Amino acid sequence: MSDADRDAVRAVKRGDREAFAGLVRAYQGRLFGLVLMMMRDRAAAEEVTQDAFVRAFTRLDMYDERRPFYPWIATIAVRLAQNELVARGRVIRREGAPLDAAPEPAVEGRGQAALSDLVDDERRRVLWKEVAALSSGERTSVLLYYRDEMPVGDIARALGVTAGTIKTLLFRARRRLRERLAAIGFGQEHSR
Amino acid sequence: MTCAHVLGLIDAGPFAGYPPEHLDAAFDHARACPTCGPALAVSHAVDVDVAALPQVAAPPDLEKAVMARIARLEDPVAVPTTDRAWTAGAVIAGAIAAAVAFAIELSVAWKWLAPRPDTVLALFVVSLLMYSAGLFAPLAGRRRSLRED
């Protein structure tokens, strides 16, 4: 945990609400991006991100200051997003559609469009789309491991599964990305 | 060493559970192989580029919204007093309704009273409505507080 984060958390515990605003500013983009990639729905992602910060604030006394702050709040956000996705699955099941056919929010929906808009480089835009097309577990694991640099153990805790499951998800994701991207000539410039 | 095995090792990345010399041999094979070579290049590119994917900009008012919700949590005045009064009133009404219904039932059963059937029916309906209101009021209050959380 960075000294700034530790100081902020201690200040919040002493009642300094503005210090928590600093933590929100520091991590909102990273956390929102993660939740958006999980949920693929901008409005839902915003709601869950807010919920995660509010829950972190109310449970700050349970936070271990020796550990980094981001994995802790990411765990909260991931679980809230999972609950929301499960609730959506239940609604779809109640309405009679088979769960396997339950559409996640459309890949070409607002969330995806927002992500693609960020990327002016066509090559990365392609990569974003392929990452977004992975299963929810694979997608979340890839982002937490590669982009957020969280250890496998922390990702496993966040997703409520074993470290072995995370390794399997990462293996499948890497294979899927490799196969899809190889088919369109991605990465050839790295081999030259 | 087959290409299928080497491709598996490429996909396993840092989690390939083999001794270093085995992995070195596999990657030597990959670099010289027309099937595994491109796969190794793509896999490397994916590792590098996923790590470098840009952060998403959070919605501009997210921080403000979070801090407003936290302020409401810490400020009990934020919960409308009319809501709390309504909930408490409904619970009391439900309790009174249950007591009245019970007393009427006992009186009729022990023949202390002989009310007309339509009076009994009207009392029963009114009591049932009050009881229902008292029964569901706490749930309504809980839903409101969850929305505010």
Interface residues (C-beta under 8 A of the other chain):
Chain A: R17 F20 A21 V24 R25 Q28 G29 R30 L31 F32 G33 L36 R42 E46 T49 Q50 D51 F53 V54 F57 T58 A114 L115 L118 V119 R123 R124 L127 W128 V131 V142 L143 Y146 R147 E149 V152 K167 L170 F171 R174 R175 L177 R178 L181 A182 F186 G187 Q188 E189 H190 S191
Chain B: I10 D11 A12 G13 F15 G37 P38 A39 L40 A41 V42 S43 H44 A45 V46 D47 V48 D49 V50 A51 A52 L53 P54 Q55 V56 A57 A58 P59 L62 E63 A65 V66 M67 R69 I70 A71 L73 E74 D149
